[in-house]
Amino acid sequence: MNSLNAGDARAGAQGEEDVDARWPTVIVDMWHYEDPQGDSHGPYSMVSLQRWSGNGFFAEDFRVWRTDETKEQAILLTDAMLSLAATMYRAAASTLRHCLRRLPCLTSSAAATRPLAGAARFFATSSERRLPAPASSRLLGAAAARGSCSGAAVTERPASAWRGLATMADGSSRFGHVLTSLPKPGGGEYGKYYSLPALNDPRIERLPYSIRYLLESAIRNCDGFQITEKDVENIIDWENTAPKLVEIPFKPARVLLQDFTGVPAVVDLASMRDAMARLGDDPGKIDPLIPVDLVIDHSVQADVVRSENALQANMQREFDRNKERFAFLRWGSMAFNNMLIVPPGSGIVHQVNLEYLGRVVFNTDGILYPDSVLGTDSHTTMIDGMGVAGWGVGGIEAEATMLGQPMSMVLPSVVGFKLSGKLRDGVTATDLVLTVTQILRKHGVVGKFVEFYGEGMSELAVANRATIANMSPEYGATMGFFPVDHVTLEYLKLTGRSDEKVEMVEAYLRANNMFVDYNETQTERVYSSCLELDLADVEPCVSGPKRPHDRVALKDMKEDWHACLSNKVGFKGFGVPKEQQDKVVKFSFHGKPAEISHGSVVIAAITSCTNTSNPSVMLGAGLVAKKACELGLEVNPWIKTSLAPGSGAVTKYLQKRKRPDLCRKISGLQKYLDNLGFNLIGYGCTTCIGNSGELDEDVAKAITDNDIIAAAVLSGNRNFEGRIHALVRANYLASPPLVVAYALAGTVDIDFEKEPIGKGRDGKDVYFKDIWPSNEEIAEVEQSSVLPDMFRITYEAITQGNPMWNQLSVPKAKRFPWDPNSTYIHDPPFFKDITPTPPGPRSVENAYCLLKFGDSITTDHISPAGSIPRDSPAGRYLLERGVQPKDFNSYGSRRGNDEVMARGTFANIRIVNRLLNGEVGPKTVHVPTGEKLFVFDAAMRYKADGYHTIVLAGEEYGSGSSRDWAAKGPMLLGVKAVIAKSFERIHRSNLVGMGVIPLCFKPGEDADSLGLTGHERFTIRLPSNVSEIQPGQDVEVVTDSGKSFTCKLRIDTLVELAYFDHGGILHYVLRNLVKQQQQ
């Protein structure tokens, strides 16, 4: 194959010059084919022209020239033209044939009647003749493109053509020559797949497995339009291109949502349908093009605990609070194609994804390809533990992906993490993940993939791997990836996947060099950097009191706690005077004497998919409870204890029942957990995301009246201050067995090695070692209790819902009928004034600083998910509309209402705004008047007066959850730019997606070093033409005090510049859909 240059095109072109001279730029694809058989068919060449509109490429014309006029040549050329046209236009074959038959030399009846066979036909016209792949596209000027070839123009693009631009699973790729059959052992075939070995490129063997997933997706989806051959080459050459921060597009197999982020996503889609109608187009074009799974799990709260009726009571309250939201989601499941809604009460999204939704390998219309997923929850990475490539993105990115837009990303570096040895007795997967989190956080893996390998992998069950993968956001990585191996296959069988499915998964991944067999010699893979951990070095630990990566060895916990009390206020300090550290407060709990002190545990929650997906630690917690009950230990009644597993399968293996095949009982450990107060309260996120419910009034009063540093211990993944409960300042992440142990002890101020947990019924001291089960005990119970049928039965009925869900009344309409009086679902303003053409880049003029922050401002700080205070702007809004405080629900549950969420932006009660000189809370200084106002009220005053605003911040701005409202909210407040030392990956992308400019201080600089007080006026000038802006360029910021400094523009890719040009990613998608229809 020889690629022709522009000069060749002009020299070889024949026929009249009919290219429209008004086209400013065109893309020219030129291919020259040599017949590999060397017979009479001779060489021929082909060219496609595409107009560049400034908004995207739109194929406009095909031109052909030939060096041979034989009939056979014409037939071959016609077939190639048909297939190329199908790839570019995805149109009906009859229409395309009609256009092509008008060519003088292409009127062969054979050519006109042959069936359209897609790219497989294009690149392999028969079993004897295989054509090489086309060369990459090049961007040329109009002059170079002139001198057209004779041929026919396809002048009209069918209205439905845009639907084919999502994920190609039908063989319509430009790499059709590597489309290979995967035979079944007993005859027949599983399907066809895009074969990486068939590319015959030795570089692929050296690629990390995680990068191979990106490569396969690029090859399968390569259409020369959204994904080009150059993108494929960049991925294959990862070893050289990754250090250069090369941009690539990525199309996942599916999208995953939970209800807190899913409701605003569906609200945006519904609003986009209205906008599409206002622009004179079909609103039905706003429809997911790839599978979308939405699991409702974020709404249930721990209102009722320590009761056998807690599950039903909390579910009833969940529906009472969220009936309107749930009805809206049910409407979405019927109004949009390709969308599955998993009803409330079914489980936690990531555990359901792991046990049920994860396909590992898809088979769509006979095309096999690896499962991959983008989710609107940062812990989507949990599925990486099962060998499915997945990570969290913002809701707005997910919406664009649903509508066919590839995700633009920088080709990541990959950190290889070698595991060796095995865990010691008494050490859990939770201890391992907290250790790994600390190691990787120290190494620095933000924006990178982490890939685990080594002989230690054979000692790690998929549940343990998933625990590590789940906390990727906490150690900063995009993914924590575990390639598929024999352990993965066993997990698929355990969770009820069919034998045939598992056989197909293994056959496909082996054939495509994406399966790891540790019994075979491993080809050396290249990593950007390497780490190693001997599993035997891991020791029991917890993390806290305010950050997940602040690991504390269990043996050091008492000493560390006292250090935290004494240290000045910070991530590891509370600033409690020495003389007050030992105070004990006595209070009355429901008429009975009780006492509380610094470090007293008031919340103990077995919660979160991070751990409840892991049978070993859940059964371990049950065994701790069993031993404690047998010894006569009890949990203080004022501690709020709860159990909220991620799926019904957990309940099945904890409950007592008979196993018929072995005639013995399964587990029966739930009764012991019940005895200690860990009753089942719901299947959802609960305490892990801050849905811990209210503390008992007596306990709350004792804490607030005496300024007690109370503690929570939970098996979750985040412990930022104020997240778990507003009154609980010390929060520790621990394994489920340790949660039970700390609940029994009643305090975190204890040395488990030396101090007793309590006294048994015989009056003797009981120590930690007396209740801690061995690994052998746990494995024995797990072997007999965790069965495939439990998962099958659980998930066979998962989409059937429950009576409350099934009785919801919803409208049957393509467009949602908005209720102006609703305080849950509101038509957002994002698309109200959308114009057919993009507004272009916008400078920031004389902006005031709305807030000035230090380091580690999380998305919880920016857009809290928890309770809504009565005296807050959001609380006032709800009261004005007749909503009683008991019905306020949470910010997270009201993300479908922009009015509430704008008022809830920067509303975290623990946020520290440096404009307030040390005062904590959701307020700021209105600089022109010096008044102290709620942030929302100050922002509205700035907007009313016509002023722009910015935010100043330190490192890790926007860390934590992938919360799109943390970008939407500031945009609605009028924030035009955020200037920070560094950004969390997802949040930076979300800011760009909402048209907010992210800027980074230069290394070694920050607001303090530059002497910025936050009382200045800031001007950030950008060119009005987006073509004059480069990703990552320097931008000057000028203040009215005469100071100026240079920042790096954190719009990282050309695609992101296009989003910014349009005012946001969804505006870009919407305009392109309309434009494609017009074309």
Summary of the structure (lengths in Angstrom):
residues: 1079
radius of gyration: 30.2
end to end distance: 32.1
largest distance: 103.2
contacts: 3920
relative contact order: 0.09
helix: 38%
strand: 20%
